[in-house]
Amino acid sequence: MEKPSGFDFWKTKLKSAKYVVAPMVDQSELPWRMLSRRYGAELCYTPMFHAALFSKDTIYRNESFKICEEDHPLIVQFCANDPEILLKAARLAEPYCEAIDINLGCPQSIAKKGHYGAFLQDEWELLEKMVSLCNRELKVPITCKIRRFDSVDKTVEYAKMLEKAGCQLLTVHGRTREQKGPLTGLADWSYIKAVKENVKIPVFANGNIQYLSDVDNCIKETNVEGVMTAEGNLHNPALFRGINPSIWDMSLEYLDLAEKYPCAMSAVRGHVFKICHHALQVHVDIRDEVAAARNVDEFKFWVHKLKEACQTDVEKYTLNPEEWKSKLPLPYWICQPYVRPDPEAEVNPEKKAARERMHLKRTAEIKNLPTEGLSKKRLKRLLKNPNKKFDAVRQVYVMCTNSSIKCGNPRNMKCPFQYCKPCCMEKTRKEILDCTGHNFLVKTKADRRKALSETNENTNSTATNVDDTVTGNRSACFTNNTTNILHTSDDTALQKNNEFT
């Protein structure tokens, strides 16, 4: 059966999804996806997975990729810079999702270091190979998520190149690769509109989505098929329903799902901090306790404590909402967007004075430290830990020599093949070898099984010969006994005949 493509794929497999939850590292895990679906999300992406790790590390794959029957439609996203490794990872995921997405939009420094995400957007030949190979070999469609260039024309050409290579759905983020952190700024929807007007595949828009009204405005302005949100969803998972629940209701509902679908505590902590962000700025003592929580029950306990701490302000607001003064659009205990401060905006004088006092204090403390040969970064570490030693030689790792998959893992120094554990396991199983370094005794165990099999065959052969001998003896014995009986009977008859005569 031919796989669906383009608009047919969007309508049939994705069910014409309009409200989309973005792929978010350590944040769009299963319990969060299920919460988002409960509040109107029509399509969810998994967190970004590293294709090389996903393809060869079973533990990484099992711990990071979890789904359930209700978790559909679903798109699995990978970062990669090698077509074959991407295809290998995608084949492992394709039975469990509606499509595979390539991350070409991550602007973070780790993406630059790993050579993936938005830092591949200038390598069009490589991207064409990755997309075309997956489009040709996979049983599900391939999609891409990109960021815009400074030039509208180049952004459009970029999108058309991916479409020609086989991309069946394109998500366009209206920010450039450089717009991140304090310099995030606003996304430019005009670039998304230009892409939509020049390609013949479905397009999703990403950027500037904080309320449901933003979704409607974006679709009207760009004419896209769907709108994706990341931060807006993290601060208010009910965004697509157009409601703003209390932070404790959303937090506790998510924590119940985290109990039902266990996940990493780092993800749970991140979600509680995002949902309760504004309240934790007010109740700092509880923020410290949430940071130290180690399991779902502890998170629930401190969410309840946060609810109790907010009740005084809730009562004041209920009695006189007009007199409530806040810089936020809604009371701080209500789910609402987080707006990044403008880096060029005037700094709060009190905060500026506090930072200056901290700087003077740190400078005075550094003067009392042995500063010879130490960088500023090491001096700061020394302030936190006066007993820290910097003269220790850092261990240098020798990398795995498995050139067939360009493995980037450190190798086991005792491995005779100079491989890492996953590569060595695959080699020893495929070629029936032993590795004393990793204690893989594949050949030894195979020889034992062979020897045991031969022993069993010899034992069975001996037993068969013994049975034949016993059977022969029994037959001879039976024949002799019968002859004796016949002779005895004849003698008796003759004796009786003589007596009668």
Buried (B, 14 or more C-beta within 10 A) or exposed (E): EEBBBBBEBBBEBBEEBBBBBBBBBBBBBBBBBBBBBBBBBBBBBBBBBBBBBBBBBEEBBEEBBBBEEEBBBBBBBBBBBBBBBBBBBBBBBBEBBBBBBBBBBBBBEEBBEBEBBBBBBEBBEEBBBBBBBBBEEBEBBBBBBBBBBEEBEEBBBBBBBBBEBBBBBBBBBBBBBEBBEEEBBEBBBEBBBBBBEBBEBBBBBBBBBBBBEBBEBBBEEBEBBBBBBBBBBBBBBBBBBEEBBBBBBBBBBBBBBBBEBEBEBEBBBBBBBBBBBBBBEBBEEBBEBBEEBEEBEBBBBBBEBBBEBBEEBEEEBEEEEEEEEEEEEEBBBBBBBBEEEEEEEEEEEEEEEEEEEEEEEEEEEBEEEEEEEBEEEBBEEBBEEEEEEEEEEEEEEEEBEBEEBEBEBBBBEEBEBBBBBBBBBBBBEEEEBBBEBBEBBBBEEEEEEEEEEEEEEEEEEEEEEEEEEEEEEEEEEEEEEEEEEEEEEEEEEEEEEEEEE
